[in-house]
Amino acid sequence: MKKLSDISQVNEKRGDDIDEQWINDEKPVMTADGRQVIITKVNIEEVPNVIIGKVKMKDGKLQEYEWTELGTCIKAIDNFGNPKRPDKSDKLVKSI
């Protein structure tokens, strides 16, 4: 009989959509275009829940972003700190 540790197949892969369990387990996340994300807070008082975090921009600065619990971006900032319209590249996805 095989042990659970012997099974090498992993169901998650880089770029998959996030879910609530992924966030609760504090597993790594990124934007759809590959920028690193640090989740700072999950606001459970709002429905749907709002995930608040910081995105590392290309110049190394951290900008604050907000996403719904499904990973859709609702607040985005550009490289200069100005608000911008969120697009598909700002979506929150799994980073393994």
Phi, psi and omega per residue, in radians:
M1 nan 2.371 -3.130
K2 -1.395 2.549 3.031
K3 -1.505 2.754 3.115
L4 -1.065 -0.590 3.139
S5 -1.253 -0.289 3.123
D6 -1.400 -0.325 -3.106
I7 -1.359 2.112 -3.056
S8 -1.703 -0.157 -3.102
Q9 -1.347 2.234 3.118
V10 -1.991 2.316 -3.096
N11 -1.394 -0.409 3.130
E12 -1.597 2.612 3.048
K13 -2.511 2.821 -3.103
R14 -1.033 2.273 3.102
G15 1.672 -0.076 3.088
D16 -1.197 2.727 3.071
D17 -1.118 2.538 3.119
I18 -1.417 2.870 3.003
D19 -2.412 3.007 -3.069
E20 -1.079 -0.651 -3.141
Q21 -1.137 -0.665 3.130
W22 -1.048 -0.765 3.136
I23 -1.200 -0.763 -3.129
N24 -1.094 -0.578 3.124
D25 -1.414 -0.014 3.131
E26 0.979 0.725 3.094
K27 -1.438 2.795 -3.051
P28 -1.183 2.485 3.106
V29 -2.315 2.852 3.113
M30 -2.658 2.994 3.017
T31 -1.419 2.873 -3.107
A32 -1.071 -0.468 3.120
D33 -1.611 0.144 2.978
G34 1.721 0.081 3.112
R35 -1.320 2.476 -3.122
Q36 -1.246 2.457 -3.126
V37 -2.203 2.406 3.024
I38 -2.040 2.042 3.135
I39 -1.436 2.185 -3.116
T40 -1.785 -0.495 -3.076
K41 -2.804 2.609 2.977
V42 -2.115 1.998 -3.121
N43 -1.496 1.808 -3.107
I44 -1.578 -0.010 3.111
E45 -1.339 -0.374 3.130
E46 -1.729 2.633 3.088
V47 -2.112 2.144 -0.105
P48 -1.195 2.790 -3.128
N49 -0.985 2.581 3.135
V50 -1.951 2.213 3.097
I51 -1.683 2.174 -3.140
I52 -1.939 2.311 -3.120
G53 -2.757 3.103 3.139
K54 -2.028 2.372 -3.141
V55 -1.899 2.294 3.103
K56 -1.446 2.043 -3.106
M57 -1.438 3.005 -3.099
K58 -1.085 -0.518 3.134
D59 -1.508 0.045 3.087
G60 1.654 -0.157 3.121
K61 -1.308 2.642 3.067
L62 -1.781 2.223 3.113
Q63 -2.054 2.474 -3.111
E64 -1.428 2.307 3.126
Y65 -2.215 2.847 3.034
E66 -2.361 2.489 3.131
W67 -2.339 2.748 2.971
T68 -1.360 3.006 -3.117
E69 -1.152 -0.236 3.093
L70 -1.620 -0.038 3.093
G71 1.700 0.007 3.120
T72 -1.328 2.246 -3.098
C73 -1.298 2.327 3.108
I74 -2.052 -0.287 3.078
K75 -2.503 2.158 -3.107
A76 -2.314 2.692 -3.140
I77 -2.235 2.486 3.103
D78 -1.508 -3.075 -3.100
N79 -1.052 -0.432 -3.066
F80 -1.688 0.023 3.134
G81 1.570 0.167 3.125
N82 -1.627 2.552 3.076
P83 -1.090 2.525 3.077
K84 -2.428 2.827 3.120
R85 -1.298 2.176 3.119
P86 -1.095 2.517 3.076
D87 -2.308 -3.031 -3.076
K88 -1.087 -0.498 -3.118
S89 -1.258 -0.251 3.140
D90 -1.615 -0.032 -3.127
K91 -1.074 2.512 3.133
L92 -1.538 2.171 -3.110
V93 -2.334 2.965 3.133
K94 -1.250 2.530 3.094
S95 -2.261 1.853 -3.094
I96 -1.977 nan nan
